[in-house]
Structure formats: structure tokens, C-alpha cells
Amino acid sequence: MPLRSLRLRLLASAAAAIFLALALAGFGLNFLFERHIERREALSMEAKARELLGALRLDTNGKPFVDTLPSDNRFNEPAGGLYWQVTTATGQEHSPSLWDQSLPAAKETPRDHWRVRRIPGRFEQGLLVIERMVRPDQSGRAVLVQVATDDSALIDAQREFGREMVGSLVLLWLVLIGAAYGQVVLGLKPLARIRAELDRMRRNPGARLSADHPTEIDPLANAINSLADARAGDVDRARRRAADLAHSLKTPLAALAAQSRRAREAGAHEAADGLDRAIAAAGAALEAELARSRSAVAREAQASSRANVLDAAEAVAAVIERTEAGERIVFEIDVPDDLELPFAASDLAEILGALMENAARFARRRVAVSGVVAGDEVRISVGDDGPGIADARAATALVRGGRLDEAGPGHGFGLAIVSDLVSATDGTMALGTGPLGGLEVRLAWPVLAAS
């Protein structure tokens, strides 16, 4: 997915948010586990401390002693892992496990509960200590009672829990990323539908986005529909203005043509020729504007109209055969009976009429029209046995004003107008040399558009 992909951004943000949430949860769980095992160990040591308190005594000088040692053998082994110590102002007694060490006393020790703390370890080990001030006899003298255990087992348990927790959280992160991916795909699915409907609008400007969309997408769909309506209105107004302008200029052109005839009759042949060229240029420009209007109409009507290629080709051939140029031409039409294109028959007649008339003008004897479905295209070609066209001039002929025959009359708008109509109906147009040796114009439309 590209970096500008909305799907990638959503997945990346979801992955980061989930990772942060799981990391915070991991720290929290690790803290709670540490507190839990520390509390459990403290409760275990409190039970041993109560056993110690049952055997705690003070001599006449106030020095503490324990007449019965706790039952856990770890208290009796040097560095055994469990330690006790009782301390008064006059003396101290501790378990054999402390050997020649002692537990440090805190500055203040509670009298009503056991306090839990960690201290640097004896014998190079950290210790977890519980301590409390007690009064074992009626003398009221206070005794500091401390019970400690090595915290290495606690640290090992915490590390093992951390490793297992990290593995579990990574697995959970991957599962949640998969769930987020499914959520993103499901959430963006309506946009794919919008894209399909926009493609339909491109093919048929009269189409609009449907109203069956999620609430969050409704404003977008409404905005697109409003934009399409405004564009259609602008195009319609511009087309009407162009058509009105073209029609309004036909009368002045007819008047100029009459003036040209009078000038020629009066012997001003050079002036008449100049007028004729100007009139022909203006007339071609008008036809071009009208063709643009027709191409816009063709695009709007494309989705609902059908044109039979064989009928259109035979009708155009019948008209051209009645002209002076068409009397000497043999039209060879090879088109299937059921071959159709998805636009108005008048537009197809306009396209074939311009191409077949141009072919008849330059042909020596034959004009061939063929149509076929080839792969994913509907292809139509119009060729002749005339002098043809050089490859270098093929592209020029499709440009408005380009000429196939610089010596002949006209301004070359025919093929350019055909190119506009073909483009308006989602087709393509190319020029080349055909099997008859002359120019061949090749048209193609996608099967999807033609079906």
C-alpha cells in the first residue's frame, strides 16, 4: 500500500495505539504481579514471625532471647535464605542463618502492623523484610522483631512472568492488528462502492450516486451529486450557447456567399476566391462547434442508446452512392448483423458518414467497411484503395485543422470532428495503411462499454 493510503494510515495508527495500550497494560500487570507475590511472601513471613513471637523472652537486663527456635530449618543454616532478628536497647539476638551479619533497623518502625520493605542483601543477596515493634511481657519494654527472606526467588518469578506476559501480549497485539485490519477493510468498503458508482458516472454523466450509503458518507455523496448536477447544468448551458451561436452565424455566412457570387459575376474573381476561403473556414468552424455539441449529447445518451453498425454503414453507403464521387465506388461492407455500439444511431451515422465520405473522395474504386469483436474490443475499420497517408501525417490529420490533401479544398475538420465523437463515446481512433493500400481509419470501443 502506498504511503498516502488511507488504509495504511488507519492500520498504522491502530497498530501504534494498540501497542501503546498493551505496553501500559504490561507495565501495570507486572507491577500488580510484583505486589501480589510480595504480599504473599510477606504473609508467609508473618506466620513465621508469629511463631517467633511465641518463643521470645527478655532477661532481667532486657536483652531478648528465643527459648525455642522456629521450625523452618532455613533459619538454622548459614545463608539459608530465611533470617530473623530481635533487638532491644540492651542487646540483640538473631538466627544462625545470619552468621556474623545483622539486619539494619529502620529509623521508625510501626507498632500496630508489620511493615514490608526491601534492603540490600546480606551475603550479596537482596532481602525482603517485615518488621514491627512488640512488647513481649508486662515490663513494657519494646522489641524490634525482623524476619527476612532472600528476594532472588521473587525476582526470578517476576522475570519468568514478564517473559511469558510479553510473549502473550505480542500474540495478542498480532491478533488485534488482524481484527483492526478487518475493521478497516469493512469500514472502507463503502468507499469502494463510491468508486464504482463514480466510474459509472464517468461513463454516463446522467447517473448519480445512490442514497444507500452509511450516514458518515452521505455528505460526501450529496456533495458529489450536487457537483455533478452543477457541471451538467454548466455543460448544457455552454452547449446551447455554442449551438445558438453556430446557428446565428449561418445567416451572415449565407449573405457573404451571395456577395461572393455577385463579386464573381462582376469579374472580381480574386476577391470572390478570398471570400469563399473565408466562408469555408468559418463554416468549418461552425461545424466543429456543432460537432462538439453533438459529442456532448452522445456522451449523455451513451448509457441508454444502441446503434446497429451494419444498418448505419449500409444507410451511409446508400447516400454516398447517389453522389458524383460515390457513383464510381464499390462499397464492401463486412459487419455482423448483431454488432451494436452503446450510443445513438445518429452519432454512429455521423462518424461513419464522415469516414466513408472521405474514403470515397480519395478511393480509386473500392471502400471497405468491416466490424468485428476482437478480444476485449469492438473494432470498426474504414479503408480505401486510394493514395493513402504517410505515417508522419497521420497524427496531424487528427488535429483540428489538419489536412489529408493540402491541394484540395476544405480545412480538414472532418477527421478531428470524428475523433471528438469517438472520444466522447469512450472509443479510440487511429490512422494507418489498410489492406487495400490506401488510408484505413481504425476505431475501437471496449467490449464492456459496447455490451
C-alpha positions as CSV (number, residue, x, y, z in Angstrom):
1,M,0.0,0.0,0.0
2,P,1.3,3.5,-0.8
3,L,2.3,5.9,2.0
4,R,-0.7,8.1,1.0
5,S,-3.1,5.2,1.5
6,L,-5.9,5.8,4.0
7,R,-6.0,2.1,4.8
8,L,-2.3,2.2,5.7
9,R,-2.7,5.3,7.9
10,L,-5.6,3.7,9.8
11,L,-3.7,0.4,10.3
12,A,-0.5,2.2,11.4
13,S,-2.4,4.4,13.9
14,A,-4.3,1.3,15.1
15,A,-1.1,-0.7,15.5
16,A,0.6,2.2,17.4
17,A,-2.4,2.7,19.7
18,I,-2.8,-1.0,20.4
19,F,0.9,-1.3,21.1
20,L,0.9,1.6,23.5
21,A,-2.2,0.3,25.3
22,L,-0.7,-3.2,25.6
23,A,2.6,-1.8,26.8
24,L,0.9,0.2,29.5
25,A,-1.2,-2.9,30.4
26,G,2.1,-4.9,30.5
27,F,3.7,-2.5,32.9
28,G,0.6,-2.5,35.0
29,L,0.3,-6.3,35.1
30,N,4.0,-6.6,36.0
31,F,3.5,-4.1,38.9
32,L,0.4,-5.9,40.2
33,F,2.2,-9.3,39.9
34,E,5.2,-7.9,41.9
35,R,2.9,-6.5,44.5
36,H,0.9,-9.8,44.7
37,I,3.9,-12.1,45.1
38,E,5.5,-9.7,47.6
39,R,2.3,-9.7,49.6
40,R,2.0,-13.4,49.6
41,E,5.6,-13.7,50.7
42,A,5.0,-11.2,53.5
43,L,2.0,-13.2,54.7
44,S,4.2,-16.3,54.8
45,M,6.9,-14.5,56.8
46,E,4.2,-13.1,59.2
47,A,3.2,-16.6,60.1
48,K,6.9,-17.4,60.9
49,A,7.2,-14.2,62.8
50,R,4.2,-15.2,65.0
51,E,5.9,-18.5,65.7
52,L,9.0,-16.5,66.7
53,L,7.0,-14.2,69.0
54,G,5.6,-17.2,70.9
55,A,9.2,-18.1,72.0
56,L,10.5,-14.5,72.5
57,R,11.7,-13.6,76.0
58,L,13.6,-10.9,77.8
59,D,16.1,-11.5,80.6
60,T,16.5,-9.3,83.6
61,N,18.7,-6.9,81.8
62,G,16.2,-6.5,79.0
63,K,18.2,-8.4,76.4
64,P,16.0,-10.6,74.1
65,F,16.3,-14.3,73.6
66,V,14.3,-17.0,71.9
67,D,13.9,-20.2,74.0
68,T,12.5,-22.3,71.1
69,L,13.9,-21.7,67.6
70,P,11.4,-21.6,64.6
71,S,10.8,-25.0,63.0
72,D,12.0,-23.9,59.5
73,N,15.5,-25.3,59.0
74,R,16.5,-22.5,56.7
75,F,16.7,-20.3,59.8
76,N,19.5,-22.6,61.1
77,E,21.7,-22.8,58.0
78,P,24.2,-20.1,57.3
79,A,22.9,-18.0,54.4
80,G,19.9,-20.4,54.3
81,G,17.5,-17.8,52.8
82,L,15.4,-17.1,55.9
83,Y,16.5,-14.8,58.7
84,W,15.1,-13.4,62.0
85,Q,16.5,-10.9,64.4
86,V,15.1,-9.4,67.6
87,T,16.6,-6.2,69.0
88,T,16.3,-4.1,72.1
89,A,18.2,-1.2,73.5
90,T,20.3,-3.5,75.6
91,G,21.0,-6.3,73.2
92,Q,20.3,-8.3,70.0
93,E,19.6,-11.9,69.1
94,H,19.4,-13.3,65.5
95,S,19.1,-16.6,63.7
96,P,22.1,-18.8,62.9
97,S,21.4,-18.2,59.2
98,L,22.6,-14.6,59.6
99,W,26.0,-15.9,60.8
100,D,28.0,-12.8,61.7
101,Q,25.7,-10.4,59.9
102,S,22.8,-8.4,61.1
103,L,19.7,-6.8,59.7
104,P,19.7,-2.9,59.7
105,A,17.0,-1.3,61.7
106,A,14.8,1.5,60.2
107,K,14.6,4.9,61.9
108,E,10.9,4.4,62.7
109,T,9.1,1.1,63.0
110,P,5.3,0.8,63.4
111,R,3.8,-0.8,66.5
112,D,0.4,-1.8,65.1
113,H,1.2,-3.6,61.9
114,W,4.0,-5.3,60.0
115,R,5.9,-3.1,57.6
116,V,7.3,-4.6,54.4
117,R,10.5,-3.2,52.8
118,R,13.4,-4.3,50.7
119,I,17.0,-3.8,51.8
120,P,20.4,-4.5,50.3
121,G,21.1,-8.2,50.8
122,R,23.2,-10.0,53.3
123,F,25.6,-12.5,51.6
124,E,25.3,-10.5,48.3
125,Q,21.6,-11.1,48.0
126,G,18.6,-8.6,48.3
127,L,16.2,-9.2,51.1
128,L,12.5,-8.7,51.7
129,V,12.0,-7.7,55.3
130,I,8.9,-7.5,57.6
131,E,9.4,-5.7,60.9
132,R,7.4,-4.5,63.8
133,M,7.9,-3.2,67.4
134,V,6.3,-5.5,70.0
135,R,6.1,-5.7,73.9
136,P,6.5,-9.4,74.8
137,D,6.0,-9.0,78.6
138,Q,4.4,-6.8,81.2
139,S,7.6,-4.7,81.6
140,G,6.5,-2.7,78.6
141,R,10.0,-2.8,77.0
142,A,9.8,-2.6,73.2
143,V,11.5,-5.2,71.0
144,L,12.2,-4.8,67.3
145,V,11.2,-8.1,65.5
146,Q,12.5,-8.6,62.0
147,V,12.0,-11.5,59.6
148,A,13.7,-11.5,56.2
149,T,13.9,-13.7,53.1
150,D,16.1,-13.7,50.0
151,D,14.2,-12.0,47.2
152,S,16.0,-13.8,44.4
153,A,13.1,-16.3,44.1
154,L,10.7,-13.4,43.8
155,I,12.8,-11.7,41.2
156,D,13.1,-15.0,39.2
157,A,9.3,-15.4,39.4
158,Q,8.8,-11.8,38.3
159,R,11.2,-12.3,35.3
160,E,9.5,-15.5,34.2
161,F,6.1,-13.9,34.5
162,G,7.4,-10.9,32.4
163,R,8.8,-13.2,29.6
164,E,5.5,-15.1,29.4
165,M,3.5,-11.9,29.6
166,V,5.5,-10.3,26.8
167,G,5.0,-13.3,24.5
168,S,1.3,-13.3,25.3
169,L,1.0,-9.6,24.7
170,V,2.8,-9.8,21.3
171,L,0.5,-12.6,20.2
172,L,-2.5,-10.5,21.4
173,W,-1.1,-7.5,19.5
174,L,-0.9,-9.5,16.3
175,V,-4.5,-10.8,16.8
176,L,-5.8,-7.3,17.5
177,I,-3.9,-6.0,14.4
178,G,-5.7,-8.6,12.3
179,A,-9.0,-7.6,13.9
180,A,-8.2,-3.9,13.1
181,Y,-7.3,-4.8,9.5
182,G,-10.7,-6.5,9.1
183,Q,-12.4,-3.5,10.7
184,V,-10.6,-1.1,8.4
185,V,-11.5,-3.2,5.3
186,L,-15.1,-3.3,6.4
187,G,-15.1,0.4,7.2
188,L,-13.6,1.4,3.8
189,K,-15.8,-1.0,1.8
190,P,-18.5,1.8,1.2
191,L,-15.7,3.9,-0.4
192,A,-15.1,1.1,-2.9
193,R,-18.7,1.2,-3.8
194,I,-18.4,5.0,-4.2
195,R,-15.5,4.5,-6.6
196,A,-17.6,2.0,-8.7
197,E,-20.5,4.5,-8.8
198,L,-18.1,7.3,-9.8
199,D,-16.9,5.2,-12.7
200,R,-20.5,4.7,-13.7
201,M,-21.0,8.5,-13.6
202,R,-17.9,8.9,-15.8
203,R,-19.5,6.6,-18.4
204,N,-22.9,8.1,-18.0
205,P,-23.0,11.7,-16.9
206,G,-26.7,11.4,-16.2
207,A,-26.1,8.9,-13.5
208,R,-25.8,9.9,-9.8
209,L,-24.5,8.3,-6.6
210,S,-27.1,6.3,-4.8
211,A,-28.6,7.2,-1.4
212,D,-27.9,3.8,0.1
213,H,-24.7,4.8,1.9
214,P,-23.6,4.9,5.6
215,T,-24.6,8.1,7.4
216,E,-20.9,9.3,7.5
217,I,-20.6,9.1,3.7
218,D,-23.9,10.8,2.9
219,P,-22.5,14.3,3.0
220,L,-19.7,13.2,0.5
221,A,-22.3,11.5,-1.8
222,N,-24.6,14.5,-1.7
223,A,-21.7,16.9,-2.4
224,I,-20.6,14.8,-5.4
225,N,-24.2,14.7,-6.7
226,S,-24.5,18.4,-6.3
227,L,-21.3,19.0,-8.2
228,A,-22.4,16.6,-11.0
229,D,-25.7,18.5,-11.3
230,A,-23.9,21.8,-11.4
231,R,-21.5,20.5,-14.0
232,A,-24.3,19.1,-16.1
233,G,-26.1,22.4,-16.0
234,D,-22.9,24.3,-17.0
235,V,-22.3,21.9,-19.9
236,D,-25.9,22.1,-21.1
237,R,-25.8,25.9,-21.0
238,A,-22.5,26.0,-22.8
239,R,-23.7,23.6,-25.4
240,R,-26.9,25.6,-26.0
241,R,-24.9,28.8,-26.3
242,A,-22.4,27.2,-28.8
243,A,-25.3,25.8,-30.8
244,D,-27.2,29.1,-30.8
245,L,-24.0,31.0,-31.8
246,A,-23.3,28.5,-34.6
247,H,-26.9,28.7,-36.0
248,S,-26.9,32.5,-35.7
249,L,-23.8,32.8,-37.8
250,K,-25.2,30.7,-40.7
251,T,-27.3,33.5,-42.0
252,P,-24.4,36.0,-42.2
253,L,-22.4,33.4,-43.9
254,A,-25.1,32.8,-46.4
255,A,-25.2,36.5,-47.1
256,L,-21.4,36.6,-47.6
257,A,-21.8,33.7,-50.0
258,A,-24.3,35.7,-52.0
259,Q,-21.9,38.6,-52.1
260,S,-19.2,36.3,-53.3
261,R,-21.3,35.1,-56.2
262,R,-22.1,38.7,-57.1
263,A,-18.4,39.6,-57.0
264,R,-17.6,36.7,-59.2
265,E,-20.3,37.6,-61.7
266,A,-18.9,41.2,-61.7
267,G,-15.5,39.8,-62.6
268,A,-13.8,40.2,-59.2
269,H,-12.6,36.6,-59.2
270,E,-9.7,37.2,-56.8
271,A,-12.0,38.9,-54.2
272,A,-14.6,36.1,-54.7
273,D,-12.0,33.4,-54.1
274,G,-10.9,35.2,-50.9
275,L,-14.5,35.4,-49.7
276,D,-15.0,31.7,-50.5
277,R,-12.0,30.7,-48.5
278,A,-13.1,32.8,-45.5
279,I,-16.7,31.5,-45.7
280,A,-15.4,27.9,-45.9
281,A,-13.2,28.4,-42.9
282,A,-16.0,30.0,-40.9
283,G,-18.4,27.2,-42.0
284,A,-15.9,24.5,-40.9
285,A,-15.5,26.2,-37.5
286,L,-19.3,26.3,-37.1
287,E,-19.5,22.6,-38.0
288,A,-16.8,21.9,-35.4
289,E,-18.8,23.7,-32.7
290,L,-21.9,21.8,-33.6
291,A,-19.9,18.6,-33.5
292,R,-18.7,19.4,-30.0
293,S,-22.4,19.8,-29.0
294,R,-23.2,16.5,-30.7
295,S,-20.3,14.8,-28.9
296,A,-21.6,16.1,-25.5
297,V,-25.1,14.8,-26.3
298,A,-23.6,11.5,-27.4
299,R,-21.8,11.1,-24.0
300,E,-25.0,11.8,-22.1
301,A,-27.1,9.4,-24.2
302,Q,-24.5,6.7,-24.2
303,A,-25.9,4.6,-21.5
304,S,-29.4,4.3,-22.9
305,S,-29.0,4.1,-26.7
306,R,-27.9,1.4,-29.0
307,A,-26.7,1.6,-32.6
308,N,-26.5,-1.2,-35.1
309,V,-23.3,-0.9,-37.1
310,L,-24.5,-2.8,-40.2
311,D,-27.6,-0.7,-40.6
312,A,-25.7,2.6,-40.1
313,A,-23.0,1.6,-42.6
314,E,-25.5,0.5,-45.3
315,A,-27.5,3.7,-44.9
316,V,-24.4,5.9,-45.3
317,A,-23.3,3.9,-48.3
318,A,-26.7,4.3,-49.9
319,V,-26.5,8.0,-49.6
320,I,-22.9,8.3,-50.8
321,E,-23.6,6.1,-53.9
322,R,-26.0,8.8,-55.1
323,T,-23.3,11.5,-55.2
324,E,-21.0,12.2,-58.0
325,A,-17.9,10.8,-56.1
326,G,-19.9,7.7,-54.9
327,E,-21.1,6.6,-58.3
328,R,-17.8,5.1,-59.3
329,I,-17.1,3.4,-55.8
330,V,-17.9,-0.1,-54.8
331,F,-18.6,-0.3,-51.0
332,E,-17.6,-3.7,-49.4
333,I,-19.4,-3.9,-46.0
334,D,-18.3,-6.9,-43.8
335,V,-20.1,-6.4,-40.5
336,P,-22.1,-8.9,-38.3
337,D,-25.8,-8.4,-38.2
338,D,-25.9,-8.2,-34.4
339,L,-22.9,-5.9,-33.8
340,E,-24.0,-2.9,-31.8
341,L,-22.5,0.1,-30.0
342,P,-23.9,1.8,-26.9
343,F,-24.7,5.2,-28.3
344,A,-27.3,6.9,-30.6
345,A,-27.6,5.7,-34.2
346,S,-27.3,9.3,-35.4
347,D,-23.9,9.6,-33.8
348,L,-22.7,6.4,-35.4
349,A,-24.1,7.7,-38.7
350,E,-22.2,10.9,-38.2
351,I,-18.9,9.0,-37.6
352,L,-19.3,6.6,-40.5
353,G,-20.6,9.2,-42.8
354,A,-17.6,11.4,-42.4
355,L,-15.2,8.5,-42.7
356,M,-16.9,6.8,-45.7
357,E,-17.3,10.1,-47.5
358,N,-13.7,10.9,-47.0
359,A,-12.7,7.4,-48.2
360,A,-15.0,7.7,-51.3
361,R,-13.4,11.0,-52.1
362,F,-9.8,9.6,-52.3
363,A,-10.6,6.0,-53.4
364,R,-9.9,4.8,-56.9
365,R,-12.5,2.1,-56.9
366,R,-13.1,0.4,-53.6
367,V,-14.1,1.3,-50.0
368,A,-14.1,-1.4,-47.3
369,V,-16.0,-1.2,-44.0
370,S,-15.5,-4.0,-41.5
371,G,-16.6,-4.7,-37.9
372,V,-15.6,-7.4,-35.5
373,V,-15.3,-8.2,-31.8
374,A,-11.6,-8.9,-31.1
375,G,-10.7,-9.8,-27.6
376,D,-12.0,-7.1,-25.3
377,E,-12.7,-4.6,-28.1
378,V,-15.3,-3.9,-30.7
379,R,-13.3,-2.8,-33.8
380,I,-14.6,-1.0,-36.9
381,S,-12.3,0.0,-39.8
382,V,-13.0,2.1,-42.9
383,G,-10.4,1.8,-45.7
384,D,-9.9,2.6,-49.3
385,D,-7.6,1.8,-52.2
386,G,-6.5,5.5,-52.7
387,P,-3.1,7.0,-52.3
388,G,-3.0,6.5,-48.6
389,I,-1.3,8.7,-46.0
390,A,2.2,9.0,-44.8
391,D,2.9,7.9,-41.1
392,A,4.3,11.3,-40.3
393,R,1.0,13.0,-41.4
394,A,-1.4,10.5,-39.6
395,A,-1.2,12.3,-36.2
396,T,-1.6,15.7,-37.9
397,A,-4.8,14.7,-39.6
398,L,-6.5,14.1,-36.2
399,V,-5.6,17.7,-35.1
400,R,-8.4,20.2,-35.7
401,G,-7.5,21.9,-39.0
402,G,-5.1,19.2,-40.1
403,R,-5.4,18.3,-43.8
404,L,-5.0,15.0,-45.6
405,D,-4.8,16.7,-49.0
406,E,-3.2,20.1,-49.0
407,A,-4.1,20.5,-52.6
408,G,-7.8,20.0,-52.2
409,P,-10.4,22.3,-50.8
410,G,-11.5,22.2,-47.2
411,H,-9.9,22.7,-43.9
412,G,-9.5,19.2,-42.5
413,F,-12.1,19.4,-39.7
414,G,-13.7,16.1,-40.7
415,L,-11.4,13.6,-39.0
416,A,-10.9,15.8,-36.0
417,I,-14.7,16.0,-35.5
418,V,-14.9,12.2,-35.8
419,S,-12.1,11.9,-33.3
420,D,-14.2,14.1,-30.8
421,L,-17.3,11.9,-31.3
422,V,-15.3,8.7,-30.9
423,S,-13.6,10.0,-27.7
424,A,-17.0,11.2,-26.4
425,T,-18.3,7.6,-26.6
426,D,-15.2,6.1,-24.9
427,G,-13.6,4.9,-28.1
428,T,-10.2,5.3,-29.7
429,M,-9.2,6.2,-33.2
430,A,-6.1,5.5,-35.2
431,L,-4.9,6.0,-38.8
432,G,-2.8,3.7,-40.9
433,T,-2.4,1.9,-44.2
434,G,-5.1,-0.7,-44.8
435,P,-5.2,-4.0,-46.8
436,L,-6.4,-2.1,-49.9
437,G,-3.3,0.0,-49.9
438,G,-4.9,3.3,-49.0
439,L,-5.8,5.0,-45.8
440,E,-7.6,3.0,-43.1
441,V,-9.2,4.5,-40.1
442,R,-9.4,2.1,-37.2
443,L,-12.0,2.6,-34.4
444,A,-12.2,0.6,-31.2
445,W,-14.6,0.6,-28.2
446,P,-14.2,-1.6,-25.1
447,V,-16.5,-4.7,-25.1
448,L,-17.6,-3.6,-21.6
449,A,-18.9,-0.3,-23.0
450,A,-20.4,-2.0,-26.0
451,S,-22.2,-4.8,-24.2
